[in-house]
Amino acid sequence: MVLVFRTANLVKFPFKKTFSAETKLFENNFVQFMCFSTQLIQWYRQNKRNLPWRETTDPYRIWLSEIILQQTRVEQGLPYFLKYVQTYPNLSDFAKANEDEILKYWQGLGYYSRARNMLNTAKQIIKFHNGKFPENYAALIQLKGIGPYTAAAIASFAFNEKVAVVDGNVFRVLSRFLGIYEPINNSAARKLFTKAALELMNKKNPAEFNQAIMEFGATLCKPAKPDCSNCPISSACFAFSKNKIAELPVKIVKPIKRIRYFNYLHLNDSGNTFFKKRESKDIWQGLYEFPLIETPKTINQDELLEHPDFKKLVQKAKIKITNWHSAKKHILSHQIIYARFWQIEMVKGNLKQDKAIIKISEERLAEYPVPRILDIYLKNNNLV
């Protein structure tokens, strides 16, 4: 269906087959619907959180905050933002850093490709744009490492361009308010919700509108238990009026997560240990870890000793397994990792020569960027 409001100054939403057949706004709520952006901005001015990236139009800091906050809560991401800004006050300083430094500061945030992409983007801007961010969406989207959402956020918040910034919070607010049943993790969703946001946007102040609707979704129209009793637009909200709040937004059920079993070899060689950098295009690319043996299931000590990769690694050495830990469950977006750490004493001899494996003093472990699960192990064993 095509949703059309039959009143003066018609607003038309050219979306077909995405609205519920029940979707309809009553005439007495029309004025409130038309004031959607005004009411949202008024609410935002009274209720917004004071966050440092909202106090600036510097595209570098806006870009930094937006990348950090992808897949990350504000409470978790804020310390990382402050750390990066303190260490790299501007884009030029950021671009001069090496990958290990960037990953070390990113440690614990997950989705490490974000950090690697940031460094590549920074170097692009320095090399091809005289160190300045392009000032519009069309140019920003051409930068490698910047997608539609990030390009829109920078264009809006730094340069007040009339573009819709559509994240998970915006999907949720618009889905509930308008009664949109298009799955938000469907490839067609972004185009659809972007059109809806642009129809409702306050064109005189697009940046504040975008901030307002994102904040509204993050703090009031939350995924679970939204605060509808204090919502300024509830009387014109489809989900509220039809008691469909729990149904919206719609998401396609994700496939079953891949399960993996990691056996980390914490080798102690007279106060030294061994690290290997993850180079393959897999999780945690670019991070360091102990030598790893991945198995199709949990294994015991005898199975480890007989594993061909283990035998190959220690064939020239005499070793002694001194301790091992129960497998720790580590949940990622598409995978579940069960990681077991084996503490092994190097009694005599050396490991098989492998240029990818480096020998380091345990006193220097804190210098290396490592996956979150390894960071927890190192801290629990007072190694960092």
N, C-alpha and C positions, 0 to 999 in steps of 0.2 A: 504493500500500500504506500501511498504518498501522503504524508502528513501535511495538512494545510489548515491554517487558522483563518476562519472566515470573518475577519474583522478588518477595519481600516488599517492601512499599513501592513499588509499581509506579510507573514514570514513563512517561507516555503522550505521544507526539508526534502530534497530530492532523493530520498532513500527508499528503496523498494525491498519488500520481503524481510525487513529487519525489525520492524515495530510490531508489537503485539496487536492483535485485532481490537483489543480493549483500549489501546492507547488513544486518549482523547483528553483535551483540556476543557473544562467547563468555562462558560462565558464569564462567570463571576471570578474566575482565577486568572483570566487573561492578562489583566494589568500586572499582576504579580509575576506572571511568566515573563512578560516583556521587560520587567525590572530585574530579571535574574542577575545580570552583571552588577547592577547598582547595589542590590542587596548583598551580594557576595563580597563586593569591595568594602562596603560598610562593615560587614562582619569581620573581614580581614583586618581592617584598620584597628578594630577593637580587640582582636583576639590573636593576632599573629605572634609567632615566636620571634625573639630577637636573635637573628642568625647573621654571622659576619658577611656572608656573601650577598645578603640583601641590602647591605649598607654601601654597596659599591656598584659602579658600572664598568669596572675594569674587566674586560673580556677574559683575561688570563685567570683571574680568581673565580669568575663565574664558570668558566670551562673546567677548572680544577674541581670545584664543588660538584658540578653536575656529573662528572665522571665518577667521582668518589661515591656519590649518592645513588648511583645505579646499583640495584640489588643490595643496597645497604641502608639501614636506618640512620636517621639524622644523629641520634645519640651516639651511635657507633662511629659514624663518619666524621663528626666534628673534630675530635682530637687529631685525626689524620690530616684533615684540611689545615688545621693550625700548624701542625708539624711541617707540612710541605711548604706553607707560606713563609714560615720562619727560616727554613733551610734554603728555599729557592724563592726569594721575594718577587721575582719577575720571570717572564718567559725565557729570557736569555740565560739566566742562571739555571733554569730547569733544563734547557736544551744542552747545556754543557755537562750535565751529570752523566755517569755511565749507568748501564742497565742494572748492575748489581746494587748500586746505591738506591735507585728508584724502587727496585723490588724489595730491598731491605726495609725502607720506610713504609712500603705497602703491606708488609708482612702481617697476616691476620685478617685482611679484608676479603681475601678470596678473589676468584675471577681475575687471575693475575695478568691475563692478556690485556686488561684495561690499562695497567701500568705500562706495559711494553708499548702499547699503541699510543699512549700519551707522549712517551719520549719520541716516537717516530713523528707524531704530529707536530710537536714543538720544533723539531729539527727542520721539518718541511717549511714551517712558517718563517723561521729564521732565514732559510736558504732562498725561498721563492717569494716571500712577501715582506721582505725587509724587516722582519721581526714583529710585524703587526698583524693582528687577526683581521681577516676580511670583515667588512661591516654589513653584510647582508646574507640572508639565508642561502641564496643561490650560489654565492661564492664559498660560503662556509661548508656546504654539503660536498664540495669538490675535494676537500681535504681528506686524505686517507686517515682513517681512524675516527672520523666524525660522522655519525649517522644522522638520520632525520630529527630525532629527538634533541640531541645535543646541539645541532645546528640551529634549531628553532629556539632553544633556550638561550644561546648566546645572542642570536639576532634580536630576541625580544628583550632580555634583561640588560644587555649592554647597549643596544642601539634602538630599543623601543619599536622594532619593526612589527607590523601587523601580521604576525604569524601565530598559530596555535601551538602551544607547548603541551603535548599529550603524553602523560605518563600513566602509571597504573592508577593513581589517585583520580586523574581526570576521567579515565575509562569508567571507574566506579561511579563517580558523581553523575556523569552524563547518562550512563546506562540506567541508573535508578530514576533519575529525574525525568528522562524522556521515554523510558520504557523500551530501550534498545536491547534486543535479544541476540544480536550478532555476537558470537564468542569473541572475547577480547584477545585471545591468543590465536585468532584466525588471521591469515595474511591480509584479508580485506579490512580488518577492523580499524587499522590506523587511518586509512583514507576516510572511512566513514565517520569516525569520531572526530577527526580533524575538521571535517566539514561542519559537523554539529557545533563544535567549539567556536569556529569562526562566525557562525550565525548568531551565537549568543554573546560574542565578545564585545566589550566596550571599546570601540575603535579609537576613542580619544586617548585611552590609556591602556593599551594592550599588555604592557609589561605587568602592570599591577593586577589586571584581570587574570593573567596567567598565574601569577604568584598566589592570588586569592583562591582560585579553584583548586590548585594543587594543595594549598594549606588546608582548605576546607575538607578535602578528601583524606588528608593525612591525620587530621586531629578531630574531626566531627563526623563526617560520613565514612566511618572506618569499616573495614571488611566485616568485623564482627561487632555486634552491639553498637551500631551508630547512635549518636545522641539526637534522635529525631525530636525529642521534646524541646530542644533548644535550637532547632534548625529554622532559620529565617525563611526558607523556601518550601517547607514541608507541605503546605496546603496546595501547592501547585506541582507536587512531586508524584509521578506515576506510581512508583514503588510503594510510597507511603499510603496513598489513597487506595491502592488495590491490594495492600498487604502482601507485596511481592519482594520485600526487602531482602529476604534470605535467598531468593532466586536470582537476584541480579548483583553483579554482572555474571554473565554466562561464561564458563571456561571449558574448553575441550579437555577431557581427562588425559593427563600425561601418561606416556608409556611407563612400564615398570622400570625402575632404576637398575642399572647394571651393578652387579656385586663383584668386588675384587678383593683379593687377599694378598697383602703385602707383608713380606718378612724383611725387616730392616736389620742389618748386621752392624752393631755398634762394636767395632773392633778397637781394642785398647792395646797400643804398642808403646809401652813406657811413657805414658802421658800424651801420646799422640793418637789421633784417630784418622778416619778416611771419609772423604766426601766425594760425591759424584754429582755433576750438574745435569739436570734433566734437559736434554736437548730436543727430544722428539716432540712432535706436535700432539701432545697429550696434556693431561692436567698438570699444573705447576711448571709449565715450561720455563726454563731459565732459573729455577730455584735449585738449591743444593740439598742433598740428602745423603744418608748413609748408603753404602752399597745395598742394592735391593734385589730380592728374589721374589717374583710374583708367582703365585701358585693358584691352581683352580679351586682349592679348598684350604681350610686350616690344616697345618701340618705339625707333627710333634718333632722332638729333637732327633730321633733316629731318621726320620724322613728328611729333615734338613741336612743331616750329615751325608746322606746318600743322594741328595739332589745333585744332578750333573753340573748345574751352574755353581753350586757351592764348592764342589770338589775341584772344579776348574779354577775357581778363584783362589783357593787355599792350598793348591797342590804342592807348592814349594815351601809350605810353612807347617809348623806344628802349632795347633791351637787348642784352646780349652774353653768350652762354654761354661761361663760362671753364673749366669742368671738369664732368665727370660721372663717376659711379662705377658699376661693375658692379652688377647687381641682387643684393641680399642676400636670402637665403632666411630667412624667419621663420615658424616652425611654431607654430600655435595648435591648440587642441583639435579644432576642426572646419574649420579653414581653413589654407591655406599662402599666405603673402604673399611676393611677390617685389617688393622695394622698391628703386627707383633714385633717387639724389639728384642733382639737376641744380643746379650752382652757376652763378648768373646775376647778372651785374653790371647794375645799373640805371644806364644812361649818361645818360638824359635823360627827363624826364616822370614821370608817376605811373601807378600801377595803376588799373584801372577801380574806381570807387567801390563799395565793398562793406562794409556796416556790420559784417559778420561777420569781416572781415580786420582785424587790428590791427597797427600798426607799433610795433615795440619796439627798443630798443637791444640789441645782441648781448650787452652786459654783463649784461643782466637775464634772459637765457635760462634760467638755473638756477632762477629763481623759479617757473617754470611746470611743472605736471605734464604729462609727455609719455609717449607709448608707449615701451616698452623699445627698439624698433628705432631710434627717433629719439634716445633717450638715448645709445645706443651711438655713433651718428653724431656727435652733438655732442661727446662725450668724445674720440672719435678725431680730431676736428678742433680740439681744445683750445678749445671754445666754452663749456664748463661745467667 
